[in-house]
Amino acid sequence: MKLECAKSIIESVLFAAGRVVKISELATILEMTPEEIDSIVQAFKLDYEAETRGIEIIKVDDGYQLTTKKENYDYIVQILDNRAKPSLSAAALETLAIISYNPRISRAEIDAIRGVNSDGTIYRLLEYNLIEEDGKLDLPGKPTAYKTTESFLKMFGLSSLDELPTLPRYKLDENEQIVLDDIVISDDTKENEESE
């Protein structure tokens, strides 16, 4: 298949799908390797960046989606949706951070980390489709595990959870409290500080 024909088909599929299309799906319909698909999409991304276009291709996990540029949100929302953008409370952001750094975590584990009941917050995050159930854990009572969704990645502009910032390592004192003076700086942080 010619490159221009493959580019046209990929662009059409991404536009028509309106969702994240897995690289494996594109590879199957075009009878190409995932590497060839990735190469074509990277060329598209460069085309969109080079021109003053209102759309872009974003990578989400192992797939791609055609989206509008986030810089144009304020204009698009006036036409498509006049509802207020859902805002997340501090409790919701805290719970979301715990789940994103600990995929397949139970409600009891979230409560233990936060020190308060998280039922309402988890319900709200499920309602916003930022987290989802991820089966049952092999623990007494078979509690439900939670993980983040593709909507979470899109909302925070991430391709995967690997792009989350690295958390600092720390020590706890005898009262199980973080000792701020003893936070261990990671090797990457040390290198960045030394180069500045």
C-alpha positions in Angstrom: 0.0 0.0 0.0 1.3 3.4 -0.9 2.2 5.8 1.9 -0.2 8.5 0.9 -3.0 6.1 0.7 -2.2 4.7 4.2 -2.0 8.2 5.6 -5.4 9.0 4.1 -7.0 5.9 5.6 -5.5 6.4 9.1 -6.7 10.0 9.1 -10.2 9.0 8.1 -10.4 6.2 10.7 -9.2 8.5 13.5 -11.6 11.2 12.5 -14.6 8.9 12.1 -13.9 6.8 15.3 -14.0 9.8 17.7 -12.2 7.6 20.2 -8.8 6.2 20.9 -8.0 3.7 18.1 -5.5 1.0 19.1 -2.3 0.7 17.0 -3.1 -3.0 16.7 -6.5 -2.2 15.1 -4.9 0.1 12.5 -2.2 -2.5 11.8 -4.9 -5.1 11.2 -7.0 -3.1 8.8 -4.0 -1.8 6.9 -2.1 -5.1 7.0 1.0 -3.2 8.2 3.2 -3.6 11.3 2.6 -1.6 14.4 6.0 0.1 13.8 4.9 1.2 10.3 1.7 2.6 11.7 3.6 4.5 14.4 5.9 5.9 11.8 3.0 7.2 9.7 1.2 8.7 12.7 4.4 10.5 13.8 4.6 12.0 10.3 1.0 13.2 10.7 1.8 14.7 14.1 4.7 16.7 12.5 2.4 17.9 9.7 -0.2 19.1 12.2 2.4 20.9 14.3 4.1 22.5 11.3 0.8 24.0 10.1 -1.5 26.2 12.0 -4.2 23.6 12.4 -7.0 23.2 14.8 -6.5 19.5 15.3 -3.8 17.2 16.5 -3.1 13.5 17.1 -2.5 12.5 20.7 -1.2 9.1 21.9 -3.1 7.5 24.7 -1.6 4.2 26.0 -1.2 2.0 22.9 -3.4 4.0 20.6 -4.1 7.3 18.9 -6.9 9.8 18.8 -7.6 12.8 16.6 -8.6 15.7 18.8 -9.0 19.5 18.7 -6.1 21.5 20.1 -6.5 22.3 23.7 -5.7 26.0 23.1 -9.0 26.3 21.3 -11.1 24.8 24.2 -12.6 28.2 25.2 -14.0 28.7 21.7 -15.2 25.1 21.1 -17.1 24.8 24.4 -19.2 27.9 23.5 -20.5 26.1 20.5 -20.8 22.5 21.8 -21.5 22.6 25.5 -22.5 25.4 27.8 -22.3 23.3 30.9 -19.6 24.1 33.4 -16.5 22.0 33.2 -16.6 19.5 36.1 -14.2 20.7 38.8 -12.5 18.2 41.1 -12.3 18.9 44.9 -9.0 18.5 46.8 -10.3 15.2 48.1 -11.0 13.9 44.5 -7.6 15.0 43.3 -5.9 13.3 46.3 -7.8 10.1 45.7 -7.1 10.3 41.9 -3.4 10.7 42.6 -3.4 7.7 45.0 -5.1 5.5 42.3 -2.9 6.7 39.5 0.3 5.9 41.4 -1.2 2.6 42.8 -3.1 0.9 40.0 -5.3 -2.0 41.2 -5.8 -0.5 44.6 -8.8 -1.3 46.9 -11.1 1.2 48.6 -9.8 0.1 52.0 -6.2 0.8 50.9 -7.2 4.3 49.7 -9.0 5.0 53.0 -5.9 3.9 54.9 -3.6 6.2 52.9 -6.0 9.2 53.1 -7.1 8.6 56.7 -10.8 9.2 55.9 -13.6 7.4 54.2 -13.4 7.8 50.4 -16.7 6.3 49.3 -18.2 9.5 48.0 -15.1 10.6 46.3 -14.6 7.2 44.5 -18.3 7.4 43.4 -17.7 10.8 41.9 -14.6 9.8 40.1 -16.4 6.8 38.7 -19.2 9.1 37.6 -16.7 11.4 35.8 -15.2 8.3 34.2 -11.7 9.1 35.5 -11.4 5.8 37.3 -12.9 2.3 36.7 -13.2 -1.0 38.4 -10.4 -3.4 37.6 -11.7 -6.8 38.8 -11.4 -8.3 42.3 -8.2 -8.5 44.4 -7.1 -11.9 45.8 -7.6 -10.7 49.4 -10.1 -11.6 52.1 -13.6 -10.4 51.0 -12.4 -10.1 47.4 -12.4 -6.3 47.4 -12.8 -4.4 44.1 -9.6 -2.9 42.6 -9.6 0.5 40.9 -7.5 2.0 38.2 -7.5 5.2 36.1 -9.1 5.4 32.6 -8.2 6.8 29.2 -10.3 9.8 30.1 -8.0 10.5 33.0 -5.0 10.3 30.7 -6.7 12.7 28.2 -7.8 15.1 30.9 -4.3 15.5 32.3 -2.5 15.4 28.9 -0.7 12.1 29.5 0.1 9.4 27.0 0.5 6.8 29.8 0.9 6.5 33.5 4.7 6.3 32.9 4.6 10.1 32.3 3.6 10.8 35.9 6.2 12.7 37.9 8.4 10.6 40.0 7.5 10.7 43.7 10.3 11.5 46.2 11.5 8.7 48.5 11.1 9.5 52.2 11.6 8.1 55.6 9.1 7.7 58.4 9.8 8.4 62.1 8.6 6.2 65.0 5.1 7.8 64.8 4.8 6.9 61.1 5.2 10.5 60.1 7.3 11.7 57.1 10.6 13.2 58.2 11.0 16.2 55.8 14.7 16.7 56.5 15.4 13.1 55.4 13.6 13.1 52.0 15.9 11.2 49.7 16.5 13.1 46.4 16.4 10.8 43.4 19.5 10.5 41.1 17.6 12.4 38.3 16.8 15.3 40.6 20.4 15.5 41.8 21.6 15.6 38.2 19.1 18.4 37.3 20.2 20.4 40.3 23.9 20.0 39.5 23.4 21.0 35.8 21.7 24.3 36.8 
